[in-house]
Amino acid sequence: MKYSEEIIIDLPREEVISKMEKPENFKFWQKGFISYNHISGSPGEEGARAKLKFRISNREIEMIECIEKSNLPYELHTTYKSKGVFNTQKNYFKEESENSTRWISDNQFEFSGFMNVIGKLMPGMFKKQSYQFMKDFKTFAEEGKSVEN
């Protein structure tokens, strides 16, 4: 399954990247975020790996993030692997103006096992969650509001 989402953030690109790339900020814009633990490589650089934990509904989900390409502030490509799901995410950050940034997120999901059924029955769920993270980041970055509140 492939799809693309985009959103305009009313901040300069450098400020968007500064807020986005800090793991300590993830809890403010990724609902259900529990933890981020660096595993290997230089943090934020290509090849770096980390374990992320989320609580979605009543389930705890662990995933491994790998930075495939880091050319910030222009683009960041990552993969996320969890039980039955492999997600490739290519993020692009374009200056719309001096004080606004267009964030484009191209996603590709591959499913296996039971998640193959979920992916086929509810593909909109993944797209909706991706866009919700983007909207929540926009709110956090522009207004300082957290999904924790």
Backbone torsions as a table, in degrees:
resi	resn	phi	psi	omega
1	MET	NA	129.8	178.6
2	LYS	-124.9	144.7	173.2
3	TYR	-162.1	164.3	179.2
4	SER	-131.3	141.1	176.1
5	GLU	-129.9	153.0	174.9
6	GLU	-149.7	157.0	-178.4
7	ILE	-152.9	148.6	176.2
8	ILE	-98.6	129.1	177.6
9	ILE	-111.6	126.4	-175.6
10	ASP	-83.5	62.3	176.1
11	LEU	-149.3	154.8	174.1
12	PRO	-61.4	148.9	-176.6
13	ARG	-54.3	-43.1	-178.4
14	GLU	-60.4	-37.9	178.9
15	GLU	-70.3	-38.8	176.5
16	VAL	-58.7	-49.7	-177.8
17	ILE	-63.7	-42.2	-179.6
18	SER	-57.7	-41.2	-180.0
19	LYS	-76.8	-33.8	-175.1
20	MET	-75.4	-37.1	-171.0
21	GLU	-82.5	-3.4	-178.6
22	LYS	-91.4	113.6	179.3
23	PRO	-56.3	-28.6	179.4
24	GLU	-67.6	-14.9	176.5
25	ASN	-90.8	-13.4	-175.0
26	PHE	-54.8	-38.4	-177.5
27	LYS	-64.3	-20.3	-178.3
28	PHE	-80.9	-20.7	-176.0
29	TRP	-133.8	-0.7	176.8
30	GLN	-117.3	93.5	-177.5
31	LYS	-56.6	132.7	-179.7
32	GLY	90.5	-2.9	-179.3
33	PHE	-63.3	131.9	178.5
34	ILE	-110.1	-52.0	-174.9
35	SER	-158.6	160.4	177.2
36	TYR	-133.8	120.7	178.6
37	ASN	-126.8	116.9	178.4
38	HIS	-65.0	134.6	-178.6
39	ILE	-106.7	-50.2	-175.1
40	SER	-158.1	166.9	-179.8
41	GLY	77.9	177.8	177.7
42	SER	-85.3	123.3	-177.3
43	PRO	-50.4	132.4	177.8
44	GLY	82.5	-5.6	-177.6
45	GLU	-108.0	163.4	-179.8
46	GLU	-54.8	135.1	-179.5
47	GLY	91.4	-12.7	179.4
48	ALA	-66.1	141.9	179.5
49	ARG	-127.9	146.3	179.1
50	ALA	-147.0	154.1	174.5
51	LYS	-103.5	125.9	178.1
52	LEU	-113.1	143.1	176.6
53	LYS	-123.6	137.8	177.8
54	PHE	-133.6	152.6	169.6
55	ARG	-110.1	113.8	179.4
56	ILE	-119.9	122.2	-169.5
57	SER	56.8	-123.5	178.7
58	ASN	-108.3	18.4	-178.4
59	ARG	-112.0	142.9	173.3
60	GLU	-96.6	129.0	-178.0
61	ILE	-119.0	131.9	174.7
62	GLU	-108.5	141.4	174.9
63	MET	-141.7	153.9	176.8
64	ILE	-104.5	123.9	176.6
65	GLU	-98.4	136.4	174.2
66	CYS	-130.6	128.1	177.1
67	ILE	-82.4	115.0	-178.3
68	GLU	-88.2	-37.0	179.8
69	LYS	-150.5	129.0	176.9
70	SER	-127.3	108.2	177.2
71	ASN	-131.0	53.9	-177.7
72	LEU	-73.7	141.9	17.7
73	PRO	-93.6	11.3	-173.5
74	TYR	-88.2	-41.7	-176.8
75	GLU	-156.2	154.9	177.0
76	LEU	-147.5	120.6	179.7
77	HIS	-114.2	129.9	-178.0
78	THR	-135.7	160.8	170.0
79	THR	-123.7	152.2	178.4
80	TYR	-133.0	127.0	-179.5
81	LYS	-124.0	126.4	174.4
82	SER	-137.5	179.3	-177.5
83	LYS	-60.6	111.5	176.6
84	GLY	82.9	1.0	-177.7
85	VAL	-137.3	132.8	172.0
86	PHE	-127.6	120.7	-176.0
87	ASN	-119.9	127.7	171.7
88	THR	-106.7	128.1	-177.8
89	GLN	-126.9	121.8	176.9
90	LYS	-112.4	113.9	-177.3
91	ASN	-107.0	134.1	179.3
92	TYR	-125.4	139.6	-177.6
93	PHE	-124.3	113.0	-175.4
94	LYS	-117.3	135.9	176.5
95	GLU	-72.6	118.8	174.7
96	GLU	-83.9	-38.3	176.8
97	SER	-156.6	-174.4	179.3
98	GLU	-60.4	-29.7	-175.1
99	ASN	-122.8	25.3	174.7
100	SER	-149.2	148.0	-174.6
101	THR	-130.2	134.0	174.1
102	ARG	-96.2	120.5	176.3
103	TRP	-102.4	118.1	177.7
104	ILE	-111.6	129.1	-178.9
105	SER	-124.4	111.1	176.1
106	ASP	-95.7	124.3	-175.6
107	ASN	-120.6	143.7	171.4
108	GLN	-135.7	127.9	179.1
109	PHE	-114.5	138.5	171.5
110	GLU	-124.3	136.0	-175.7
111	PHE	-119.4	153.6	173.3
112	SER	-143.2	163.0	178.9
113	GLY	58.0	-143.1	-178.8
114	PHE	-58.4	-34.1	-178.3
115	MET	-66.2	-20.6	175.7
116	ASN	-62.4	-39.5	178.1
117	VAL	-66.3	-46.4	180.0
118	ILE	-60.9	-44.8	-179.9
119	GLY	-59.9	-36.1	-179.4
120	LYS	-80.1	-36.3	-178.6
121	LEU	-78.3	-34.0	-174.6
122	MET	-133.7	57.5	-178.8
123	PRO	-62.7	-30.1	-179.4
124	GLY	-65.0	-24.3	-179.4
125	MET	-61.1	-40.7	-177.9
126	PHE	-70.8	-43.2	178.5
127	LYS	-62.9	-43.5	179.6
128	LYS	-61.9	-42.6	-179.9
129	GLN	-65.3	-41.6	178.6
130	SER	-59.4	-47.4	-178.4
131	TYR	-67.9	-34.1	178.0
132	GLN	-63.1	-42.3	176.2
133	PHE	-59.2	-40.8	-179.7
134	MET	-64.9	-45.7	178.5
135	LYS	-62.8	-41.2	-180.0
136	ASP	-67.2	-35.0	175.8
137	PHE	-65.4	-45.3	179.0
138	LYS	-54.5	-47.9	-179.8
139	THR	-62.6	-44.2	178.4
140	PHE	-63.3	-48.8	-175.2
141	ALA	-65.3	-44.1	-176.0
142	GLU	-80.7	-38.5	-171.0
143	GLU	-115.7	-9.0	-178.5
144	GLY	75.2	13.4	-179.3
145	LYS	-86.2	139.7	-177.5
146	SER	-108.2	148.2	174.3
147	VAL	-72.8	-11.7	178.8
148	GLU	-70.8	-28.2	-175.0
149	ASN	-72.1	NA	NA
